[in-house]
Amino acid sequence: MREKLLNLKNEALAQIIQATDPEELERLRAHYLGKSGVLNQISKEFKSLFDEEKTETGRLFNEIKSAISQALQPKLENWKTGKLENLDITLPGIRPPQGHLHPVTSAIEEISSIFEKIGFIRVRYPEVDWDWYAFESLNMPASHPARDDWETFIVDAPEHPKLGKIVLTPHTSNGQVREMERLGHPPIRMVNIAKCYRRQSDVSHTPMFHQFEGLVIDENINITHLKGTIDYFVKQFFGPNRKSRLRPYHFQFTEPSFEVDVTCDICLGKGCKLCKEGWLELGGAGMVHPNVLKAGKIDSEKYTGFAFGWGVERTYMMKSGLKIPDLRLLYSNDIRFLNQF
Ligand code: DAH
C-alpha cells in the first residue's frame, strides 16, 4: 500500500508538471482527487489493513493528497489569472523509489555462481513431478516408511502406469535421475535449485521453500570430492573462518549418507548459548546409491558419484549476522521486513 501511494504521488506530480493546458489540469484533478478518483478508490482498501498499519498509511495518504492538490492549485490559478507559470528548472527532480531483489532470489544467485565457478551446471526440473522421480527412482519404493519424512502434497490426478502419482516436489532430488537421463552418461555436474513443497508451517518451516541439489557423477568419485566441494562452498558462502563436518546419517538414495554441519557464526565451533555444541546443521549429503545410478541407466560398476541437498532459506539464515526469528516472514511480502535486506 505504501509503495502504491508513493508511486501514485510520483506519477501525479510528474503529470502535473508536464501539463500544458488548463483542461489537462482539470482532467488530472478529477482523475486523482475527484469523487470517484484514484485516491478515493484507494482509501476503500484501508479496511483490509492491519490496525497498526492504518494510522501510518492514513498519514501518508493525507500527505499525498495535499501534495497533489498543492501542485495543482497554483498552476490552475496562474492559468485563470493569466499569470505566467513560475517554473524553477533548477529544483532537484523527484527520485522514484528504488527496489531490490528478494533476499531468497539473491541467495539463489549467489549459490549458483559459487557452484558455476567450479564447473557445476545450473539446471531446472519440474516442481510438479511424477512419484518415480521424487521417490521411487531414489530407492524409495511405494510403501517405504522413509517417505513419511517428506510430508508430500499429492496431486489429485490420474496415475501414470509406470511413473505413478503426481506430487508437488518435496525436495530437489527429483532432478538426479532426470539429469542422468538428460545427459545419458557421465560426467555429470549439476546444481538444481527449485521450489519444494511440504505439509508444514511453523517458525522454521514454510509450506513452500527452496532447495539446491548438487550431483556429481564420474569415474573414481569418492568422499574426499564431496568433502572438498562442501568445504569450498562453506568458505565462499559463509566466509573463510567457517568449517564444515560430515556426520553419519541415513538416506535411502545415498550410501554412505551424511548430515553436513557448519560451525556456528557466533562461537565458530567452541559452543555457545545459541548453538549449544558449536555446530549448526546444514543438510544432507552422501555417495549416490548404486540403485539410483541404475534407475538413471548409468553403469554403477564403472561410475560413482556424490550428491547433496540443502534448503536455500535455511542456509541463507546461517550466514553471519542474519537472525530471522520466523522463516515465514520471508514470504509475507511485508515491505517493512524486506526493505531491511
Ligand atoms: N533430499 C533430501 C531432503 O530433502 C536431502 C538430501 C540428502 C539430498 C542427501 C541429497 C543427499 O542429494 O545426498 O531431505
Boltz pocket constraint, residues with backbone or C-beta under 6 A from the ligand:
constraints:
  - pocket:
      binder: B
      contacts: [[A, 170], [A, 171], [A, 172], [A, 173], [A, 213], [A, 214], [A, 251], [A, 253], [A, 254], [A, 258], [A, 283], [A, 284], [A, 285], [A, 286], [A, 287], [A, 306], [A, 307], [A, 308], [A, 309], [A, 310]]
      max_distance: 6.0
